[in-house]
Amino acid sequence: MFIFAISILITCLSIAVVQQIFAPLLARCVMGDGPSALLWLFNKCYVRLIHHVQPYGKEIIPRGLFPGKLIVVCNHQSPIDPLLVQSQCRFKIRWLMAKEFMTQSLDFVWRNAEIISVARDGKDSAGLRVALKHLKNNGVIGIFPEAGIKQPREAIHPFSDGVGAMIAHTNAPVLLALVDGTPLNDEMDEAIFERTHSSVRFLDLIHYPKDATKNEITSDLRERLSQATGWPLVE
């Protein structure tokens, strides 16, 4: 009985230390708040152990916890792509994610990561309004402009119209990223346990001129991805 009581006391003290001391200290280095910082650390360990992630081009990533308005644009191969990219960034990225990928078993993750759910048919504008407001408040938004996981994997698929429009409208800088070697399974519940040797490459930090049109931006981003990978542009 005494040993059990001591175990309970040690557990409670450990939780208190994590919540009151470790989490606030970690938040000064990553993400800006305790719960998100702990989640970031867990994710960092997860992608390293399960997906053996290899990062490239990290020197172009803004270093501050609050870098100002920024749009992270990345190709899309797997449900875990946001986890791979976020693991290399100290600031919080609020990803736009299709509702069907947000499985109920990971509700805790979606809430703490402040994921913005969107409908892939483009009929629900609520998510877009949240994203624009977040950018206006100098937040960071993450977008997979191919609007879903497409086949073949090693190709640059058409971008949704809203991506170039959002960049042109907000004049936000664009951090262009590329993921590869990700899980082959398209279901989140299975992809998170599929062992891989994934990579995340940060290609460029782009400031488009104010007079750049949405079509010019879209075309340029696709071309940059194609040139970096050698993958074809699929129309």
Protein Blocks (a to p, Z undefined) as FASTA:
>chain_A
ZZmmmmmmmmmmmmmmmmmmmmmmmmmmggoiaklmmmmmmmmmmmmmmnopacehklmp
cfbfblojaddddddfbfklmmmmmmmpmbdcdddddfklmcfklmmmmmmnopacddfk
lpamklmmmmmmmmmnopacdddfkopacddfbbcddddfklmmmmmmnopacdddddeh
iafbfbfklmmmmccddddddfbdcdddfklcfklmmmmmmmmmmmmnopacdZZ
